[in-house]
């Protein structure tokens, strides 16, 4: 398995774990609201149900975001190597590894830190379509593309 494939697998697992956590939390809140509805009465009960409903909406919104990230990752073929940077490219610039996919947390694979970024981000936008040797500047920092996987 290549370094890029390991990176892709790691991000897929991270996103799947987040999906599972959010689904579990939503199920737990649904169960709590059902149980709470059976035994309570009055204003406190209504407030508690409202708070649970608001929390459930927040979790559903976060779940949608993570599902969108997974959809981006699912479309990437981690075996593809392009000469120019595309969605799914693992780029080394200034000694930093950048994975163009979706905005996700920094991870470490084989002891190497990798930052996942969206092609729509300022840095991702500058990288897209360029090749090894291309240099550019963002926020006063000069970047040079060293490698593309």
C-alpha positions in Angstrom: 0.0 0.0 0.0 1.4 3.4 -1.0 1.8 6.3 1.4 -1.1 8.1 -0.4 -3.3 5.0 -0.1 -2.5 4.8 3.6 -3.4 8.4 4.0 -6.7 8.0 2.2 -7.6 4.9 4.3 -6.8 6.8 7.5 -9.0 9.7 6.5 -11.8 7.3 5.4 -11.6 5.6 8.8 -11.5 9.0 10.7 -14.7 10.2 8.9 -16.5 6.8 9.4 -15.7 6.9 13.1 -17.1 10.5 13.3 -20.3 9.3 11.5 -20.7 6.4 13.9 -20.3 8.7 16.9 -22.8 11.3 15.7 -25.4 8.5 14.8 -24.9 7.0 18.3 -25.4 10.4 19.9 -28.6 11.0 17.9 -30.0 7.6 18.8 -29.2 8.2 22.5 -30.9 11.6 22.4 -34.0 10.0 20.7 -34.2 7.3 23.3 -33.8 9.8 26.2 -36.6 12.0 24.8 -38.9 8.9 24.5 -38.1 7.9 28.1 -38.5 11.4 29.4 -41.8 11.8 27.7 -43.3 8.9 29.6 -42.7 10.1 33.2 -42.5 13.9 33.3 -45.0 16.6 33.2 -45.0 20.4 33.3 -42.8 23.2 32.1 -39.5 21.5 33.1 -40.5 18.6 30.9 -41.2 20.9 27.9 -37.9 22.7 28.4 -35.9 19.5 28.6 -37.6 18.2 25.4 -36.9 21.5 23.6 -33.3 21.3 24.6 -33.0 17.7 23.4 -34.6 18.7 20.2 -32.2 21.6 19.6 -29.2 19.3 20.4 -30.5 16.7 18.0 -30.8 19.3 15.2 -27.2 20.4 15.9 -26.0 16.8 15.7 -28.0 16.2 12.5 -26.3 19.2 11.0 -22.8 18.0 12.0 -23.7 14.5 10.7 -24.6 16.0 7.3 -21.3 17.9 7.1 -19.3 14.6 7.9 -21.4 12.7 5.4 -20.5 15.3 2.7 -16.8 14.9 3.6 -17.2 11.1 3.2 -18.8 11.6 -0.1 -15.8 13.6 -1.3 -13.4 10.9 0.0 -15.5 8.1 -1.6 -15.1 9.7 -5.0 -11.3 9.7 -4.8 -9.3 6.9 -6.4 -6.2 6.7 -4.2 -4.3 4.8 -6.9 -4.5 7.6 -9.4 -1.3 9.7 -9.8 -1.6 12.8 -11.9 1.2 15.2 -13.1 -0.9 18.2 -12.1 -2.7 18.6 -8.7 -6.3 17.3 -8.7 -8.7 16.4 -5.9 -7.1 13.4 -4.2 -3.5 14.5 -4.8 -1.1 14.1 -1.9 1.2 17.1 -2.3 4.5 17.9 -0.6 5.3 21.6 -0.5 7.9 23.2 1.8 8.3 19.8 3.5 4.6 19.8 4.5 2.2 17.1 3.2 -1.2 18.3 2.0 -4.0 16.0 1.0 -6.5 17.7 -1.3 -9.8 16.3 -0.4 -12.0 17.9 2.3 -11.2 20.1 5.3 -10.3 17.5 7.9 -8.1 17.3 11.0 -4.4 16.8 10.8 -3.2 13.2 11.0 0.0 11.3 11.2 0.7 8.3 8.9 4.0 6.5 9.4 5.1 9.3 11.7 4.5 12.0 9.0 2.0 14.7 9.6 -0.6 15.3 6.9 -3.0 18.2 6.5 -6.2 17.6 4.6 -7.6 20.6 2.9 -10.4 21.5 0.6 -9.7 22.5 -3.0 -11.9 25.6 -2.2 -9.6 26.8 0.6 -7.1 29.6 -0.3 -4.1 27.2 -0.2 -6.0 24.4 -2.0 -7.2 26.8 -4.7 -3.6 27.9 -5.4 -2.4 24.3 -5.6 -5.1 22.9 -8.0 -3.9 22.4 -11.5 -0.2 23.1 -10.8 2.8 20.8 -11.0 6.1 20.0 -9.3 8.3 23.1 -9.2 5.4 25.6 -9.1 5.9 28.3 -6.6 3.4 30.8 -5.0 2.9 32.9 -2.0 0.1 33.0 0.6 0.0 35.3 3.6 3.7 36.2 3.2 4.8 32.5 3.0 6.4 31.3 -0.2 5.5 27.7 -1.1 7.1 25.5 -3.7 5.6 22.1 -4.8 8.2 19.4 -4.3 6.2 16.2 -5.0 2.7 15.1 -6.1 1.3 11.6 -5.5 
